[in-house]
Amino acid sequence: MVKKVFYNASLPRAGSTLLQNVMMQNPDIYSTPTSGVVEFLLNARAIYSTGDAFKAQDPEEMIKSFHGFCKNGLYGYFNNITDRPYVIDKSRAWLGNFRFANFIEPGAKAIVMVRDLRSIFSSMEKNYRKNPHKDSQMVDGAQLKNMTADSRLQTFSVSPPIGPSLEWLYDAVQQGYDQHILFVRFEDFTRDPETEIKRIYNYLELPYFKHDFDNVEQLTQENDVIYGIFGDHKIQPKIQPLTEDYTSILGFSNCDKVKQHYQWFFDRFNYI
């Protein structure tokens, strides 16, 4: 029986898949791959908000009923998947719907892994470059669209998966509810995973479990064909820092543009 559902609403290319697999070493925790359960709930909310049958009934009753529908639906979904008592549901959409998560169950807890944005953008560009045998579905020579790293960087910044995540994160910072979210820097996690995992357990208010950071088994499975050339959900078994190569991939000028445009991000998460 699931006792509590937590959320992993990390930025793309920031280690969310790695974190999910580390946490599932704990026999009390079930970690999802990229999950669609939030889509069930958001679609239900749309029907609840616009359906005449709901509008015609007592609004206070409907709020209570919809709350029960969402909470029981969420827990029912996972109770038919796992018998582990704690679930970490992974979806970037929870960051943009954190208030909705608190409506479903007050005191919602979300973990958001962040990473130097220059590394996130360069990771996307590297995936583009290492798949020359596949059509990226983003280059249009007739319109001179996304033919250079400069223009692809701009497209990445306003398109899924990066664009919406940064908008949601900016809104969280502006509104101040980022104070209720646990942020974990990817760089810190790969340098000192035990310290960061202890922070996570403390935030989730769960007893600490001793993890093996040198042998992380891939327990979550995702078919990256669904995501095209930018799908990348395979993990390395040993957690260790990655070499920062964003300057050589994006160039100095583009790296400066990223920092200037997202200065709020660099300030909030102490990136230089």
N, C-alpha and C positions, 0 to 999 in steps of 0.2 A: 504494500500500500504506500503510495507516494505521500510524503508528509509535507514537502515544500518544493516549489519550482522556482529556480533562479534563472537569470538570463545572461547570456554572453552576446553582447551587442557590439563587438569589436569592429574597428576599421578593417577594410580589406588589406591583405598583405601585411598584417600586423601580428600574426601568430595565433589566431583564434583556433585553428584546427589543431595546432600543437597543444594549446592549453586544454582543449576538450579531451584529447587523448591522455594527457598527463592526469587530469582529474579523474578519468575513468579507471585509473589504476586502483582507486579507492573503491572497494566492493560495495560501499553505501551510496555511490554516486553514479548516475546514468547521464552521460553526455551525448547530446545529439549531434549528428552532422548538421549542415544547414537545414533548418527546419521550416516547414510550411504551416505549422499550427497557428502562428500569428495571422496568417492570411485567412484561415477559417474565421477567426474572431473579428478581424477587420471587416470581412464581408458580412458577417452577422450584424455588426454595428451599423453598416450601411443600410441594411434591410430594416433594422430596428428604428433607425433615424427617419426613414422615408415612408415606411409602410403605413397605409391608412388604418389597418387593423390595430396597430400599436398606438397611433396618434389618437384614436377614438376612445381609448380606455384611460383609466385613471393614471396620470403621469407618475405619481409616486409609486404606485403598484408596479408599473412597467419598469421603472428604474430598478426596483428590488428584484423583479423577475429576470431582467436582463443581466443583472449582476450575477444571480444564481446560475443562469444559463452559461455565462462565460467561465465562471470559476469551476463549475462542475464539468463543463465541457473540456477545459484545460486539463484538469486532473484525471478525468475519465480517459482522455486521449492517452496519457502516459501510463495510467494503471493497466492499460491493455497492451503496453509495450514492455514494461519492466516491473520487477518486484523490488527494485532498489528504492530506498526511502527518499532520496534526494535526486532532483533532475536539474541539469543545466541545459536550458534550451538555447540553441545558437541561432540567432537571426539579427542582422543589422537593423531590421525594422523595429526592434524593441527600443532602440535608442530614440527613434522618432516618435515612439508611442509609449514612452516611459510613464506618462501621466495615465494613459489607458491601463498600463500594467498595474498601476497603483489603484485604479478603480476596480480592477478584477480582484486584486488582493492587496490591501494597504500594507505599506512597508516593503514594497518590491525592492529587490536587490539585483543590480545589473553590474557586470564586469565589462569594462571596455578596454581592450588592448589598443594602444596607440603606438605609432612609430614615426620617426622623422619622415615628414611628407616627401622629402626628396628621394628617400629610399622607396616609399610606396609608389611614387610615379615612375621611378626608374625600373622597378620590378615589372610594372605593366609594359614599359617599353622593351624590356629584355624578353618578355614573352612574345611580344610582336616580332622581334628580330629573330628569335630562335625557331620560328615556324614559317620560313619563307615558302615552304611547299604547300601551305594552306592559305585560302583566301580569308583575310582578316575581317571582311565584311565592313570595313570602315574607310577604306581608301577609295576616292573617286577622282580619277585623273582629269575627267572633263570639267569638274568643278574645282579642281586644285584643292581637294579636301583631304586632309590628313596625310599628305605626301611627305611631310618632314616631321622630325622629332618635336619641333616647336609647335606645329599645329596639332599633332597627336596629344601633346601635353595639355593643350587647351581643351581638347575633346574629353580626355580623361577627367579633367577637373569638373566638368559639368554633366557627365554621363554616369550611369551606374557602372561599376559599383561604388566608385569613389565620390562622385558628385553628391548624391543624396546623403551619404554618411557624413560628409563634412558639413552640409547644411544642417542636419540634425544635431551634430555636435556643437556647431556655432550657436544654435538656438538654445541648447541646454546650458551653455556657458552664459549666454546673454540673459536667460531667465533665472539662472542661479540654481537650477535643480541638478547641475553637475555635482553639487556638493553631496548629493545622496548616491552618487555612482562611484564605484571603485575603478580608478584608472591605473592600468599597468603598462609601463613602457616596455615595448618589445626588447629594446636594448638592455634594459635592466634585467628582464626575465631571462635572457640568454646568457648574461654575465653571472647572475647569482639567482638561479631559479628557486632555491630553497627559501631565501628571504622573501621573494615575491609570492611564493605559494603560501607561506605563513601569513602574509598580509591578506591573501584571499580567504583563508580559513577564518581569520579573525573577523573579517567583514561579513562573511556568511554565517558567522556564529556557529561553526561546526568544529568538532574536535579534530585536531591535526592528525594527518595520516602521513607516514613516512613514504615518500615517493622515490622511485628510481629514475633519476634524470639521465642516466647513461644508456638506458634500455627502454625507450618509449615505444610500445607496440602500437601500430595503427589499428585502432578498434572502430573508429568511425569510417564509414565508406561512402564516397560520393563519386558518381560517374562524371568525370570532368568533360566528357564529350558534350554534355548538356550546356556547358559554359563556353564552348568554343576554345580558341587558342589562349584565352585568358584564365581558363579554369586551372587551378593549381592547388589541390588539396592533399598532396602527398607530403608526409613528414619524414624527417631524418630521425633515426632512433636515438641519437645522442644530442642533447641540448648544448650548444656552444655558440659563441658570438659569430656573426657574419661580418665579412669584410665590407666596409662601406665603399661602394664604387659609383655612387650616384653622379659624381662630377664627370667621370669618364663616360657615362652613359648619356646624361642629359646636357652636359656642357656647363661651364661656369655661368653663362648668361641665363640659361633656363633655371638653374639652381637659385640664382639671385631673384628671379621673378617669382618663384615659388615662395621664397622666404618673405619677400615684400608683400605679396598678395595675401599670405596667410600668417601675417605677423602675430595675430591674436593666438594662433595655434602654437607658434614657437614660444611665445611668452607664457601661455597657460601651462605648457608641459615641459618647460625648461630646456628647450632645444636651442642650440647656438647657431 
